[in-house]
Amino acid sequence: MVIPAAGRVEATLFERAMQQAVQTDTVETDRTRTRLLDAAYEQFCETGIGRTSMEEVARRAGTARITIYRKFATKDALVDAVMVREFQNYFTEFLDVMAQAPTPADRVVQAFVTSLRTIGGNPLIRKLLETEPAMVPGFVGGGDGRTLTVVRDFVAHQILREQTAGNIPKRVRTIPAADLVVRIAGSFLTIPSDLMDYDDIDELSDFAREFLLPVLGLK
């Protein structure tokens, strides 16, 4: 885990993932660490986090037991590193999709679709929903609500940019609209709906166009 400086609040998992996604100099160069993260991810996907031991991850990575503890002092540190990397991959894809979407409406739709398919369709998240569902809100929404606030503020900033460019009506209340959009997406991620196929891009897109665009004054 990241140790905060005195008087500073520790960054959330999402904040750290977002920071790494926009930095071009954070390429992983420690091959042993990468191998351990890959092994941990694979093991977590098979048996869940709670049932996985550090020793199992070390064996799967082909390293000595002492090696994993040199790279990750605790299992919590290993889990944190795996989850940060997964969300970093999500944000990298998210930013790429946003850059390619031609209209404000397309950006809203693609943001929703990418979130549900990348996070909701992530094998590790799906395994946790199956075996340890209580852990998912903490990863996706933040157990203390801070992650939701961070993501809401990020979305609010995007809405404000669109309003400044004249793409979203000024009458739309930026923060409440962002809060509603984030809560809708978050609920679909933490409590999967049997009314929606998360692998069906058209179905996800249709939902976003029908229910999310009106929230932002878009058609």
C-alpha positions, -999 to +999 in steps of 0.1 A: +000+000+000+011+036-006+021+052+027+008+088+029+030+117+040+021+132+073-011+152+071-020+137+037-048+113+029-037+081+012-048+080-025-075+056-033-069+026-056-087+044-084-067+075-080-034+056-082-047+036-112-057+069-130-024+085-122-004+055-137-027+054-167-018+089-178+019+086-171+041+072-199+071+065-177+055+038-155+062+008-176+069-022-154+106-032-157+109-056-128+103-089-145+101-109-113+075-085-099+055-087-132+057-125-131+044-125-095+015-102-104+006-124-134+006-155-112-014-138-085-040-126-110-043-161-125-046-177-090-071-152-078-092-158-109-092-196-102-097-197-064-105-162-053-085-139-032-094-153+003-084-189-006-051-179-022-019-180-002+014-162-009+031-195-012+007-206-040+014-175-059+052-180-055+050-216-068+028-206-097+053-178-106+082-203-103+099-182-076+111-190-041+088-182-011+112-155+001+111-138-032+075-129-031+079-114+004+108-093-009+085-078-036+053-077-015+056-075+023+021-087+028-007-104+009-027-071+012+001-054-007+000-081-034-038-078-038-035-040-039-008-042-067-029-066-087-060-045-085-042-012-093-028-028-124-062-041-135-078-007-130-048+010-147-055-012-178-092-001-176-083+036-175-058+032-203-086+017-225-111+043-213-089+072-223-082+056-257-120+051-263-128+087-252-102+101-276-118+082-305-155+090-298-166+117-322-195+133-303-205+140-267-233+114-269-208+089-282-184+096-254-211+091-228-222+058-244-187+045-249-177+054-213-206+033-199-200+004-223-163+004-216-168+005-179-192-024-178-173-045-203-138-039-190-145-039-152-177-059-151-163-084-176-130-087-159-124-124-149-111-114-115-141-092-107-164-119-119-147-145-097-150-122-067-187-117-074-190-155-073-169-163-043-164-131-023-190-106-034-185-085-002-151-075-015-163-060-048-179-028-036-146-020-018-126-023-050-151-008-074-169+018-052-147+021-022-159+010+011-157+044+026-173+062-004-141+080-013-136+061-045-172+070-056-164+107-049-131+105-069-148+090-099-178+114-096-154+143-096-136+129-126-169+125-145-180+160-134-149+174-149-156+157-182-192+171-181-179+206-174-155+204-203-184+195-226-205+223-212-177+248-217-175+236-253-212+241-257-219+203-261-239+198-230-266+223-219-256+247-191-289+239-173-275+204-165-263+204-128-228+191-132-220+174-099-255+159-093-256+146-129-221+131-125-231+115-092-262+099-107-243+085-137-215+071-115-240+055-091-259+039-120-228+024-135-215+014-101-246-005-092-244-024-124-208-033-116-213-044-080-248-060-084-249-076-119-283-073-135-301-103-151-318-079-175-286-070-193-259-090-212-226-074-203-210-089-233-236-074-257-222-040-268-254-031-287-275-038-256-253-018-233-252+011-258-290+011-262-293+013-224-269+042-222-286+061-250-321+056-235-314+063-198-281+081-194-281+106-223-313+123-210-296+129-176-270+150-194-295+168-217-283+148-247-302+130-274 
